[in-house]
Amino acid sequence: TGMAIARDDRIVEVGAVEIGNRELTLRRFHSYVRADLESDAESFSLHGLATKFLADKPSFEEIAGPLAEFLSGAALVVLPCDWTVKVLDHEWTLAGMQSTAQLCAGIKDIVPPARRRARPRSR
């Protein structure tokens, strides 16, 4: 619904894919999430998901079990890492579940490698 956990913003969409042997497998997880909050204008301009559209979608608590099962023991690769993990951990806490770090085998932020590759090399 927004970008501020302190304001109790909530996740409105979750998506994950499995990668094995450097290839996408057929395992995927996707769900829109009813947050029971209005999205702020800035966030709506990013995700475009109206409260009316989300009204009949499951809550995070309803998808928490299947999502945890999908992520359990996985090495999680995320972008942006800090924000994503904070928001997921907030949702896991509200659902009475363990944190992302406890659930996953590891968490890898892909921003630093991407930024290193994007920088021009000095000669």
N, C-alpha and C positions, 0 to 999 in steps of 0.2 A: 504494500500500500504506500510505501515511501522508503526513504533511505535512513531513517532514524530509529534505531531499536529503543533508545531512551524514550521515544514518543510512543512506543508500543506499535510501531509499524509491523506489518506481517507479510509473510511470503504469499504471493498470489499465483505462482507457477513454479513447478519443479520439473527438471528434466535431467536425465542421466543416461549415458550409454556405456556399455562394457567394451573394453579393448583387450584383446588377447593376441599375443604374438604380433603386436604392432598393427593389428587389423581390427576393424569394428566387428563385433559378433552380432548375433541377432537379438541379444538381450538389451532391452531398453526399458526405461521407466519414465513416464510422463503423466503429470496431472496438473490441472488448474486447481487452485485452492481458494475456497471461500474464506475470506478473512474477517467478515462481519465488521469491517471498517471501510470508510470511504477512502479512496486513493487521493493523495494530494495532486494538484494540477501538474507539477513537475514530473512526478512518478507516472501519472497517466500518460503524459506525453512520451515517456520512454517505453512503457509496456502496452499501452492501449487497451487494457482490460477493464471494462466498466463494471461497477458494482452490480449492475443488473445482470450482466453476463455471468458473473461469478456466483450469483445468488443460489443456484441449484448445484453448485460444485461441492465436493467433499471438503470438510475442514482439514487442517493439518493433522489434527488428532486422529482423523479417520484414515489418513494415508500414511501416518507415521510408522505403523507396523510393516506394511509392504515396502515402504522406502527403506526402513532399517534393514529389512531382510535383503533387499537389493544391494545395499552398501556394505553389509556386514563382512568384515575381513578384507575389504577391497582397499587398494591404494587409490585414494581420492586425488584427482588432479583437477584443480579449480582455478578460475579466473573471475573476478579478483578474489584472492584467497582470504585475506583478513576479513573483509566484509561478509563474504559468503559463509565462512565458518561461524562468525559471530551471529549472523541471522539464523543459521541452522541450529546453533546451540540454544538460542533463545526459544525457537520453536520446540526443540527436543525437551527443554526444561518445562515449558508450558504443557507438553504432552506427558510429562512424568517419565521421560526416558533418559538414557545415558547420552553423554556428549558425542560430538562427531569424532574426536580423538579416541574415545573409548570404543566407538563402533567400528572405525576403519583401521586398517593395518598401517596406514600412513597417510599424510596429507602433503601434497606437493603443490606449491604455488608456481604457476607457469609464467607469471609476470617477469620476475628477474631474468630468466633466460631469454624471454622475448625481447626485453629491453636491451640486453647485452647485444643481441643480434641486430637490433635496429640502430644501434649507435654506429656512426661512421668510424672506421678504423683510422687511427693516426699513423702516419708513416715517418 
